[in-house]
Amino acid sequence: MFEERNITGSVFWPFTLALAIMLPVSMIDYHGLVPLAAALGVLAFIKELRKGIKLTIYSIQPILIFSGLLLIGAFSLIWSYNASVSLDRLYHLLAVFFIGCMVLGSAHLQISRSANLRTSSIAYLIGIFPCLLFVLLEAIIGNSSFNISSFLDITLSLSNPTVTIIAVFALPGCLLLWKGIGPKSAIIVFITSCIVIFSSNSLAANIGLIVGSLVTIIILLGGKKAFDFTSISMILIVLFLPITRLIHDSPFSFLRKLLENTGISIPPSALHRTYIYDFVLDKIIDNPFVGWGLGVSRYLPGSQNKILDLNRELIPLHPHNGVLEVWVELGVIGALGLSLVIWILMRGIKNRVQDRASAAVLAGASTGYMTIGLASYSIWSSWWMTTGILAASLCTTLFAHRKVPDTGSFSSEDISNIFKKN
């Protein structure tokens, strides 16, 4: 049905446009990242189909592994503690799955096309400048939101999660500036981004940027062995985090009391998480193999009990820890699936980004994204998953190794073969 044709030209323009608008969109309403990614995917998908591209190219390995997690989630409807909640969550995840297929599949097609890094760098600067400016103003003024238009009822709430999204794109964005404009602009933007992130109220963004930067440095110095060490370490955290419950009945409460006894001040959000994590660990021990069912964390027995010291619910929305959320909802089967997704993702960066600096930065950014998810958001949040999809697609478009012949063309079969090898 789709005949083979050579692909020529530059990277499809919506990918460049996304660099300019994704951060401002997140600043106005971070949920807007979902329709943004959907629009990008649909536009790119339609364009490629009109050119005669085979649908098999959209079989992206990490997405296929994620479909395995969806399948586990679908089966969990059988034993779910709240089947209606699990079904609703499954519908949302299926929507994100199709968005990911379109966006990432189209991004992989761009590796046969010339990436205008200078134009992309300018687009990224246009997007990040107002975000950095407003977050700095927030830190200086001490106001958590800005009403910029009473007519349109637009209020910017910046501390969270806009700052965490800036943290996700900080490293790859500066890599883009380094390659597209030069080292000076990259260093200036990175330092400014660090000042903005560390002056914000987002502890998750701070930790994510620190971990991502450390991983980048370690891989730069250690090469492939450090890369493998990072990948294995992430997988071990996923697989063995619940083991802490076997070491102590309430490991996070023990840690909290230890810090309090040493006089270390704990932020209220972190204090609340120690109660959440211990509660979730107890529930994991109760049902470790298949979990309680997709998306039911908030509805677990006792989850709405009040913490007397804080006057807050044990789980107000979700466990605020992606790893524990997978474990409590999908059990060890889900944890193995998540580990496989991480391994494929990191292997893809290692194999497809051939210069060490770029691979190190992208591995650091991926680790930072997962660290933020580990400390703050629901792993199933549509906007947070879409943030990862946008980051992965833009990094693929800009930094994946290009093996373009002098004619500047690749057939769809060539692209498919390159991906299958990785």
C-alpha positions as CSV (number, residue, x, y, z in Angstrom):
1,M,0.0,0.0,0.0
2,F,2.8,2.4,0.9
3,E,5.5,2.4,-1.8
4,E,9.2,3.0,-1.0
5,R,10.3,6.6,-1.6
6,N,13.4,8.5,-0.8
7,I,13.1,11.1,2.0
8,T,14.8,14.5,1.5
9,G,14.7,17.9,3.1
10,S,14.9,19.4,6.6
11,V,13.3,18.3,9.8
12,F,9.5,18.8,9.7
13,W,8.8,22.3,10.9
14,P,6.3,21.4,13.8
15,F,9.3,19.8,15.7
16,T,11.1,23.2,15.6
17,L,7.9,25.1,16.5
18,A,7.5,22.8,19.5
19,L,10.8,23.9,20.9
20,A,9.5,27.5,20.9
21,I,6.1,26.9,22.5
22,M,6.3,23.9,24.8
23,L,7.8,25.8,27.8
24,P,5.4,28.8,27.5
25,V,2.5,26.4,27.1
26,S,3.6,24.6,30.3
27,M,3.8,28.0,32.1
28,I,0.2,28.9,31.2
29,D,-1.2,25.4,31.8
30,Y,1.0,22.4,32.0
31,H,-2.0,20.2,30.9
32,G,-1.7,21.9,27.6
33,L,1.4,19.8,26.8
34,V,-1.0,16.9,26.0
35,P,-2.9,18.6,23.1
36,L,0.4,20.1,22.0
37,A,2.0,16.7,21.6
38,A,-1.2,15.3,20.0
39,A,-1.2,18.1,17.4
40,L,2.5,17.5,16.7
41,G,1.9,13.8,16.3
42,V,-1.1,14.1,14.0
43,L,0.5,16.7,11.8
44,A,3.7,14.6,11.4
45,F,1.8,11.4,11.0
46,I,-0.4,12.7,8.2
47,K,2.6,14.3,6.4
48,E,4.5,11.0,6.5
49,L,1.5,8.9,5.3
50,R,1.1,11.3,2.4
51,K,4.7,10.7,1.5
52,G,4.1,6.9,1.5
53,I,5.9,5.9,4.7
54,K,5.3,2.4,6.0
55,L,3.3,2.1,9.2
56,T,5.8,-0.4,10.6
57,I,8.2,2.4,11.2
58,Y,5.9,3.5,14.0
59,S,6.8,0.3,15.9
60,I,9.0,2.1,18.4
61,Q,10.6,-0.3,20.9
62,P,10.1,1.7,24.1
63,I,6.5,2.3,23.1
64,L,6.0,-1.4,22.4
65,I,7.3,-2.2,25.8
66,F,5.0,0.4,27.3
67,S,2.2,-1.4,25.5
68,G,3.2,-4.4,27.6
69,L,2.6,-2.4,30.8
70,L,-0.8,-1.4,29.4
71,L,-1.6,-5.1,28.8
72,I,-0.6,-5.8,32.4
73,G,-2.9,-2.9,33.5
74,A,-5.7,-4.3,31.4
75,F,-5.4,-7.7,33.0
76,S,-5.4,-6.1,36.4
77,L,-9.0,-5.2,35.8
78,I,-9.7,-8.8,36.7
79,W,-8.4,-8.4,40.3
80,S,-8.4,-4.6,40.7
81,Y,-9.5,-3.2,44.0
82,N,-11.6,-0.7,42.1
83,A,-12.2,-1.9,38.5
84,S,-13.9,1.3,37.3
85,V,-11.0,3.5,38.4
86,S,-8.6,1.1,36.7
87,L,-10.6,1.1,33.5
88,D,-10.7,4.9,33.4
89,R,-6.9,5.1,33.9
90,L,-6.4,2.5,31.1
91,Y,-8.4,4.8,28.7
92,H,-6.2,7.7,29.5
93,L,-3.0,5.6,29.1
94,L,-4.2,4.3,25.8
95,A,-4.6,7.9,24.5
96,V,-1.1,8.7,25.7
97,F,0.1,5.5,24.0
98,F,-1.2,6.6,20.6
99,I,0.2,10.1,21.0
100,G,3.6,8.5,21.8
101,C,3.4,6.3,18.8
102,M,2.7,9.2,16.4
103,V,5.2,11.6,17.9
104,L,8.1,9.2,18.5
105,G,7.5,7.4,15.2
106,S,7.6,10.6,13.3
107,A,10.7,11.8,15.2
108,H,12.6,8.7,14.2
109,L,11.8,9.5,10.5
110,Q,13.6,12.9,11.0
111,I,17.0,11.2,11.4
112,S,17.3,11.1,7.6
113,R,16.8,14.8,7.3
114,S,19.0,17.7,7.9
115,A,18.6,19.2,11.4
116,N,19.1,23.0,11.4
117,L,20.6,23.3,14.8
118,R,20.9,27.0,14.7
119,T,17.2,27.6,13.9
120,S,16.3,25.1,16.5
121,S,18.5,26.8,19.1
122,I,16.8,30.2,18.4
123,A,13.4,28.5,18.7
124,Y,14.4,27.1,22.1
125,L,15.7,30.5,23.3
126,I,12.4,32.1,22.3
127,G,10.6,29.5,24.4
128,I,12.8,29.4,27.5
129,F,13.4,33.2,27.9
130,P,9.9,34.2,29.2
131,C,9.8,31.2,31.5
132,L,13.1,32.0,33.1
133,L,12.1,35.6,33.4
134,F,8.8,34.9,35.2
135,V,10.2,32.3,37.5
136,L,12.9,34.8,38.5
137,L,10.3,37.4,39.2
138,E,8.4,35.0,41.3
139,A,11.5,34.3,43.4
140,I,12.2,38.0,43.8
141,I,8.7,39.1,44.5
142,G,7.7,36.1,46.5
143,N,4.4,35.7,44.8
144,S,3.4,32.1,43.7
145,S,1.3,33.3,40.7
146,F,0.9,36.1,38.2
147,N,-2.3,37.3,36.7
148,I,-1.2,38.4,33.3
149,S,-4.7,38.9,31.8
150,S,-7.9,39.4,33.6
151,F,-9.7,39.5,30.3
152,L,-8.5,36.0,29.3
153,D,-8.3,34.8,33.0
154,I,-4.7,33.7,32.5
155,T,-2.7,33.2,35.7
156,L,0.8,31.8,35.7
157,S,1.6,29.4,38.4
158,L,5.3,28.7,38.2
159,S,6.9,27.0,41.1
160,N,5.5,23.6,40.2
161,P,5.4,22.0,37.8
162,T,6.8,24.5,35.2
163,V,10.1,24.5,37.0
164,T,10.4,20.8,36.8
165,I,9.7,20.9,33.1
166,I,12.5,23.5,32.7
167,A,14.7,21.1,34.7
168,V,13.9,18.2,32.3
169,F,14.9,20.3,29.3
170,A,17.8,22.2,30.9
171,L,20.6,19.7,29.9
172,P,19.4,18.8,26.3
173,G,18.5,22.5,25.7
174,C,22.0,23.6,26.5
175,L,23.4,20.8,24.4
176,L,21.3,22.2,21.5
177,L,22.6,25.7,22.1
178,W,26.2,24.5,22.3
179,K,25.9,22.8,19.0
180,G,23.7,25.4,17.3
181,I,25.0,28.7,18.5
182,G,28.1,28.2,20.6
183,P,29.5,27.4,24.1
184,K,29.0,30.9,25.5
185,S,25.2,31.0,25.0
186,A,24.9,27.4,26.3
187,I,26.8,28.2,29.5
188,I,24.9,31.4,30.1
189,V,21.5,29.7,29.6
190,F,22.5,26.7,31.8
191,I,23.7,28.9,34.6
192,T,20.6,31.0,34.4
193,S,18.4,27.9,34.4
194,C,20.3,26.6,37.5
195,I,19.7,29.9,39.3
196,V,16.0,29.8,38.4
197,I,15.6,26.2,39.4
198,F,17.4,26.4,42.7
199,S,15.7,29.7,43.7
200,S,12.3,28.0,43.1
201,N,10.2,26.1,45.6
202,S,10.4,22.8,43.7
203,L,12.6,20.3,45.6
204,A,11.9,17.7,42.9
205,A,13.3,20.0,40.2
206,N,16.4,20.7,42.3
207,I,17.1,17.0,42.9
208,G,16.4,16.1,39.3
209,L,18.8,18.7,37.9
210,I,21.5,17.7,40.4
211,V,21.2,14.0,39.7
212,G,21.0,14.6,35.9
213,S,24.1,16.8,36.0
214,L,26.1,14.3,38.1
215,V,25.2,11.4,35.7
216,T,26.2,13.5,32.8
217,I,29.6,14.2,34.4
218,I,30.1,10.5,35.4
219,I,29.4,9.3,31.8
220,L,31.6,11.9,30.3
221,L,34.5,10.7,32.5
222,G,33.7,7.0,32.5
223,G,32.4,6.3,29.1
224,K,30.4,3.1,28.3
225,K,31.2,1.4,31.6
226,A,29.7,4.4,33.4
227,F,26.7,4.3,31.1
228,D,26.0,0.7,31.8
229,F,26.5,1.3,35.5
230,T,23.9,4.1,35.4
231,S,21.4,2.0,33.6
232,I,21.8,-1.0,36.0
233,S,21.6,1.3,39.0
234,M,18.3,2.7,37.8
235,I,16.9,-0.7,37.3
236,L,18.1,-1.9,40.7
237,I,16.3,1.0,42.3
238,V,13.1,0.0,40.5
239,L,13.4,-3.6,41.5
240,F,14.6,-3.4,45.0
241,L,13.1,-0.2,46.5
242,P,10.3,-2.1,48.3
243,I,13.0,-4.3,50.0
244,T,13.5,-1.3,52.4
245,R,10.3,-2.5,54.0
246,L,12.0,-5.8,55.0
247,I,14.9,-3.8,56.6
248,H,12.6,-1.7,58.8
249,D,8.8,-1.7,59.4
250,S,8.7,2.0,58.6
251,P,12.0,2.9,56.8
252,F,11.0,6.4,55.8
253,S,9.6,7.3,59.2
254,F,12.8,6.0,60.7
255,L,14.8,8.3,58.3
256,R,12.5,11.2,59.1
257,K,13.1,10.8,62.9
258,L,16.8,10.4,62.3
259,L,17.0,13.7,60.5
260,E,14.8,15.4,63.0
261,N,17.0,14.2,65.9
262,T,20.1,15.6,64.1
263,G,18.4,19.0,63.8
264,I,17.9,18.9,60.0
265,S,14.8,20.8,58.8
266,I,12.6,18.8,56.5
267,P,10.3,20.6,54.0
268,P,6.6,20.0,54.6
269,S,6.2,18.2,51.2
270,A,9.1,15.9,52.0
271,L,7.7,15.3,55.5
272,H,4.4,14.2,54.0
273,R,6.1,11.9,51.6
274,T,7.7,9.9,54.4
275,Y,4.2,8.9,55.6
276,I,3.0,8.2,52.1
277,Y,5.9,6.0,51.2
278,D,5.7,3.9,54.4
279,F,1.9,3.4,53.8
280,V,2.5,2.3,50.2
281,L,5.2,-0.1,51.2
282,D,2.8,-1.8,53.6
283,K,0.3,-2.2,50.8
284,I,3.0,-3.6,48.4
285,I,3.9,-6.2,51.0
286,D,0.2,-7.2,51.2
287,N,0.0,-7.8,47.4
288,P,3.5,-8.0,45.9
289,F,3.0,-10.1,42.8
290,V,0.2,-8.6,40.8
291,G,-0.6,-5.4,42.8
292,W,-3.9,-3.8,43.7
293,G,-4.9,-2.8,40.1
294,L,-4.0,0.0,37.7
295,G,-4.6,3.5,39.1
296,V,-6.1,2.6,42.4
297,S,-3.4,4.0,44.7
298,R,-5.7,6.8,46.0
299,Y,-8.5,4.3,46.8
300,L,-6.5,1.7,48.8
301,P,-7.9,0.8,52.2
302,G,-6.8,3.4,54.7
303,S,-5.5,5.8,52.0
304,Q,-7.8,8.6,53.0
305,N,-7.0,8.4,56.7
306,K,-5.7,11.6,58.2
307,I,-2.1,12.1,59.4
308,L,-2.7,13.8,62.7
309,D,0.6,15.6,62.9
310,L,0.0,17.1,59.4
311,N,-3.8,17.1,59.2
312,R,-3.4,15.7,55.7
313,E,-4.6,12.5,54.0
314,L,-2.2,9.6,53.6
315,I,-2.6,9.6,49.8
316,P,-4.2,12.9,48.6
317,L,-3.8,12.1,44.9
318,H,-1.2,9.5,44.2
319,P,2.0,8.0,46.0
320,H,4.3,10.8,44.7
321,N,6.8,8.1,43.7
322,G,6.6,6.5,40.3
323,V,8.4,3.3,41.3
324,L,6.3,2.6,44.4
325,E,3.2,3.5,42.3
326,V,4.0,0.8,39.8
327,W,4.8,-1.7,42.5
328,V,1.6,-1.1,44.5
329,E,-0.7,-1.2,41.4
330,L,1.0,-3.8,39.2
331,G,3.3,-5.7,41.5
332,V,6.5,-7.3,40.5
333,I,5.3,-7.9,37.0
334,G,4.8,-4.2,36.5
335,A,8.2,-3.4,38.0
336,L,9.9,-5.8,35.6
337,G,8.1,-4.1,32.7
338,L,9.2,-0.7,33.9
339,S,12.8,-1.9,34.2
340,L,12.7,-3.2,30.6
341,V,11.5,0.2,29.4
342,I,14.4,1.9,31.2
343,W,16.9,-0.6,29.8
344,I,15.6,-0.1,26.2
345,L,15.6,3.7,26.6
346,M,19.2,3.9,27.9
347,R,20.4,1.4,25.3
348,G,18.8,3.4,22.6
349,I,20.7,6.6,23.7
350,K,23.9,4.6,24.0
351,N,23.6,3.1,20.5
352,R,22.1,5.9,18.5
353,V,23.8,9.0,19.9
354,Q,27.4,8.3,18.9
355,D,29.4,11.2,20.4
356,R,30.0,10.8,24.1
357,A,29.1,14.3,25.1
358,S,25.6,14.1,23.6
359,A,25.0,10.6,24.9
360,A,26.1,11.7,28.4
361,V,23.8,14.8,28.4
362,L,20.8,12.8,27.1
363,A,21.4,10.0,29.7
364,G,21.7,12.7,32.4
365,A,18.4,14.3,31.2
366,S,16.7,10.9,31.2
367,T,17.9,10.1,34.7
368,G,16.8,13.6,35.9
369,Y,13.3,13.0,34.4
370,M,13.0,9.7,36.2
371,T,14.4,11.2,39.4
372,I,11.7,13.9,39.4
373,G,9.1,11.3,38.8
374,L,10.5,9.2,41.6
375,A,10.1,12.1,44.0
376,S,7.0,14.0,42.9
377,Y,4.5,13.0,40.2
378,S,2.3,10.1,39.4
379,I,4.0,7.9,36.8
380,W,0.6,7.7,34.9
381,S,-0.1,11.5,34.8
382,S,-0.8,12.3,31.1
383,W,1.0,15.6,31.1
384,W,4.1,14.1,32.8
385,M,4.3,11.2,30.4
386,T,3.7,13.7,27.5
387,T,6.6,15.8,28.8
388,G,8.8,12.7,28.5
389,I,7.5,11.9,25.0
390,L,8.2,15.5,23.8
391,A,11.7,15.4,25.3
392,A,12.5,12.0,23.7
393,S,11.1,13.0,20.3
394,L,12.9,16.3,20.2
395,C,16.2,14.8,21.3
396,T,15.8,12.0,18.7
397,T,15.1,14.6,16.0
398,L,18.1,16.8,16.9
399,F,20.8,14.5,18.3
400,A,20.3,11.0,16.9
401,H,23.2,9.9,14.7
402,R,22.6,10.8,11.1
403,K,24.0,8.5,8.5
404,V,22.8,10.5,5.5
405,P,24.2,9.8,2.0
406,D,25.5,12.5,-0.1
407,T,22.2,12.6,-1.9
408,G,20.5,13.5,1.4
409,S,18.0,10.6,1.2
410,F,17.0,7.5,3.1
411,S,14.3,5.0,2.2
412,S,11.8,4.0,4.9
413,E,13.4,0.6,4.9
414,D,16.8,2.1,5.7
415,I,15.3,3.9,8.7
416,S,13.4,0.9,9.9
417,N,16.6,-1.2,9.8
418,I,18.6,1.4,11.7
419,F,16.0,1.4,14.5
420,K,15.7,-2.4,14.7
421,K,19.5,-2.7,15.2
422,N,19.1,-0.4,18.2
